[in-house]
């Protein structure tokens, strides 16, 4: 992951409603939820939730799929793993012996 992509993902998570939605979708799992349900569960305005979810999707942290008349949002685990890998790629750089215990 490049720095620009990591910054975009961190900016997307750096807003209270988007962070709450992302954490909820982590908890829900791969089946995901429609935007209205996400809004209701995090106590957010339903009319702006699609915008928040779209920003998380553009940042590579969510994916959307159409199921009948609903668009379901779920965590994009590949994008999430890329961000975590970027943030921790130099973990224990100066203490290689600690890497196995502390950085896995």
Secondary structure by P-SEA (a helix, b strand, c coil): ccaaaaaaaaaaaccaaaaaaaaaaaaaccccccaaaaaaaacccccaaaaaaaaaaaaccbbbbbcccbbbbbbaaaaaaaaaaaaccccccccccccccccc
